[in-house]
Amino acid sequence: MLQALPEGFTAVITGAGGGIGQAVLNRLLKSDRLGHVIAVSRQRLEHEDSRVENLKADVTTEEGRKILKAQLNDAPLHLLFNAIGLLHDEQQAISPEKRLEDLDVETLATLFNVNAITPVLLIQTLVNSLKGRHPAIIASLSARVGSIGDNELGGWYGYRASKAAHNMFLRTAAIELARYNRQAIVLSLHPGTTDTGLSQPFQGRVPEGKLFTPDFVAERLLAVMNDRRAEESGSFWDWAGKPIPF
């Protein structure tokens, strides 16, 4: 697992209370090569493993990112895995748009903040921990619907556009990070349709065999990360290890 990373590597998982984030955390804990992981969530998490440092913080806010930066204190970071994403929210009346008439400024701003701006600002916040000569993997959940080249159905304006922006932010950050750390690998990852709260309202349309468990997705995404090399930094991959066009 993540053989490019050193023994006793340090990891940060944002969105660690969600389905995929929690599954990635559990997978990492099965490896004796993990040294320390900061599990970040808006709700306080409890974990018995001494390698886990549970951090309550909302990293979609500047305050939350400052809390995370202070906790890491510029120590070298080997893995940053961002599992935060927003598709729908009943309390905020957010749902995928079907028509131009459904577009709303506040909804679009919220989607862009969570899905695009937060991931790149996490990299900005932790950049001192990513600079250097140590191996570093920065992976963030994207979505196939964020591929402009793959968009043949339309709809879902805000989610599609915010994930496309996510991919551009990460590709641009990858170019800059290569100047600071030649071993840094930045990846946008499509997990497939996973049985979590994000996909729950839309699972009825998922073909048989294409609704994945969080544990399966975590296993696959870690395998995809393990197979990547520094020259592939800034690229976009699906859970099966196939590249996705931007």
C-alpha positions in Angstrom: 0.0 0.0 0.0 1.4 3.4 -1.1 4.9 1.9 -1.5 6.4 5.2 -2.6 5.7 6.6 0.9 8.3 6.0 3.7 7.9 3.8 6.7 6.0 5.7 9.4 4.5 8.2 6.9 2.2 11.0 8.0 -1.3 11.4 6.5 -4.2 13.9 6.6 -7.7 12.9 5.7 -10.3 15.6 5.3 -13.9 14.4 5.3 -12.8 11.5 7.5 -16.3 11.2 9.0 -17.9 10.4 5.6 -18.2 7.1 3.9 -15.2 7.2 1.6 -13.0 9.2 4.0 -13.7 6.8 6.8 -13.1 3.8 4.6 -9.7 5.2 3.4 -8.8 5.8 7.1 -9.6 2.2 8.0 -7.6 0.9 5.1 -4.6 2.9 6.0 -4.8 1.6 9.6 -4.4 -1.9 8.3 -0.9 -1.1 7.2 1.9 -1.1 9.8 3.7 1.4 7.6 1.4 4.2 8.7 3.0 6.4 11.4 0.4 9.1 12.1 -2.9 10.3 10.6 -4.9 13.4 11.3 -8.5 12.5 10.7 -10.4 15.8 10.1 -14.2 16.0 10.3 -16.8 18.6 11.3 -18.0 16.2 13.9 -15.8 14.9 16.6 -14.6 11.4 15.8 -13.5 8.7 18.2 -10.9 6.1 17.3 -9.0 3.8 19.5 -5.9 3.4 17.4 -3.1 5.5 18.9 -1.9 6.5 15.4 -5.1 8.5 14.8 -5.4 12.1 15.8 -9.0 13.2 15.6 -9.4 16.8 14.7 -12.8 18.6 14.7 -12.6 21.3 12.1 -14.6 22.6 9.1 -12.0 23.0 6.5 -14.4 24.6 4.0 -13.8 27.7 6.2 -10.6 29.7 6.7 -10.8 29.1 10.5 -11.0 25.4 10.0 -8.0 25.4 7.7 -6.0 27.4 10.2 -6.8 24.8 12.9 -5.5 22.1 10.6 -2.3 24.0 9.8 -1.6 24.6 13.4 -2.1 20.9 14.2 0.3 19.8 11.6 2.7 22.6 12.4 4.5 22.5 9.1 5.8 18.9 9.7 6.4 16.9 6.5 3.2 15.5 5.1 3.3 12.4 2.9 -0.4 11.9 2.1 -3.2 14.4 1.8 -6.5 12.8 1.0 -9.5 15.0 0.5 -12.9 13.3 0.6 -15.1 16.4 1.0 -17.8 17.0 -1.6 -21.3 18.4 -2.0 -23.9 17.4 -4.5 -27.2 18.0 -2.6 -28.2 19.4 0.8 -31.9 19.5 1.9 -31.3 22.1 4.5 -29.8 24.5 2.0 -32.2 23.5 -0.7 -29.4 22.3 -3.0 -30.0 19.7 -5.6 -28.6 19.0 -9.1 -30.1 21.4 -11.6 -31.9 20.0 -14.6 -32.5 23.3 -16.5 -31.0 26.7 -16.9 -34.0 28.1 -15.0 -32.8 26.2 -11.9 -29.5 28.0 -11.6 -29.0 30.1 -8.4 -26.1 32.3 -7.5 -25.9 31.2 -3.8 -26.1 27.5 -4.7 -23.4 27.8 -7.3 -21.2 29.7 -4.8 -21.7 27.0 -2.2 -20.9 24.2 -4.6 -17.8 25.9 -5.9 -16.5 26.6 -2.4 -16.9 23.0 -1.2 -16.0 21.2 -4.4 -13.3 23.4 -6.0 -12.0 26.1 -3.8 -11.6 24.1 -0.5 -9.4 21.4 -2.1 -7.0 23.9 -3.6 -6.9 26.0 -0.4 -6.1 22.9 1.6 -3.0 22.5 -0.6 -2.2 26.2 -0.1 -2.6 25.9 3.7 -0.4 22.8 3.9 2.2 23.7 1.2 5.0 24.1 3.7 4.5 20.5 4.7 4.5 19.4 1.1 7.6 21.2 0.1 11.0 19.3 0.3 12.5 16.1 -0.9 10.1 13.7 0.6 7.5 11.6 -1.3 4.0 13.2 -1.1 0.7 12.2 -2.6 -2.1 14.8 -2.8 -5.4 13.2 -3.8 -8.8 14.7 -3.9 -12.2 13.2 -4.9 -13.5 14.5 -8.2 -16.3 13.1 -10.4 -16.6 11.8 -13.9 -19.4 14.4 -14.6 -16.7 17.0 -14.1 -15.1 16.0 -17.3 -15.9 18.5 -20.0 -14.9 16.0 -22.7 -17.2 13.4 -21.3 -20.3 15.6 -20.9 -22.9 14.4 -23.4 -26.0 14.5 -21.1 -26.0 18.0 -19.7 -27.7 19.0 -16.5 -26.2 19.1 -13.0 -24.6 22.5 -13.9 -23.2 23.5 -10.5 -21.8 20.0 -9.6 -20.3 19.5 -13.1 -18.7 22.9 -13.3 -17.4 22.9 -9.7 -15.7 19.5 -10.3 -14.3 20.7 -13.6 -12.8 23.7 -11.7 -11.5 21.3 -9.0 -9.6 19.4 -11.7 -8.1 22.6 -13.1 -7.1 23.9 -9.7 -5.3 20.6 -8.9 -3.6 20.4 -12.3 -2.3 23.9 -11.9 -1.2 23.3 -8.3 0.6 20.1 -9.5 2.7 22.2 -11.9 3.7 24.6 -9.1 4.3 21.9 -6.5 6.7 20.1 -8.9 9.1 23.1 -8.4 9.0 22.7 -4.6 9.1 18.9 -4.5 10.0 16.7 -7.4 8.4 13.7 -5.7 4.9 15.3 -5.2 2.0 13.6 -7.0 -1.3 15.5 -7.3 -4.3 13.5 -8.4 -8.0 14.0 -9.1 -9.9 10.8 -8.5 -13.3 9.5 -9.5 -14.6 7.0 -7.0 -17.5 5.7 -9.0 -21.0 5.7 -7.6 -20.5 4.8 -3.9 -23.1 3.8 -1.4 -22.9 7.0 0.7 -25.2 9.8 1.6 -24.0 11.8 -1.4 -25.3 9.3 -3.9 -28.3 8.0 -1.9 -31.1 10.0 -3.7 -29.8 8.8 -7.1 -29.0 5.2 -6.5 -32.2 4.0 -8.2 -30.7 4.8 -11.6 -27.4 3.0 -11.0 -26.9 -0.1 -13.1 -26.6 -3.4 -11.3 -23.1 -4.0 -10.0 -22.1 -0.4 -10.3 -23.0 0.8 -6.8 -19.8 0.3 -4.8 -19.2 -0.1 -1.1 -17.0 2.5 0.5 -14.5 -0.2 1.5 -14.2 -1.4 -2.1 -13.7 2.2 -3.3 -11.1 2.9 -0.7 -9.2 -0.2 -1.7 -9.3 0.8 -5.4 -8.4 4.4 -4.9 -5.4 3.5 -2.8 -4.3 1.0 -5.5 -4.7 3.8 -8.2 -2.6 6.2 -6.0 0.0 3.4 -5.5 0.4 3.0 -9.3 1.0 6.7 -10.1 4.4 8.3 -10.7 5.6 11.9 -10.3 5.4 12.5 -14.1 1.7 11.8 -13.9 1.1 14.5 -11.3 -1.9 16.7 -12.2 -3.9 13.9 -13.9 -7.4 12.6 -13.5 -8.2 8.8 -12.9 -11.1 6.6 -12.1 -11.4 3.9 -9.5 -10.4 1.3 -12.1 -7.1 3.0 -12.9 -8.2 4.4 -16.2 -7.5 8.0 -17.1 -10.4 10.4 -17.6 -10.3 13.3 -20.1 -10.5 16.8 -18.7 
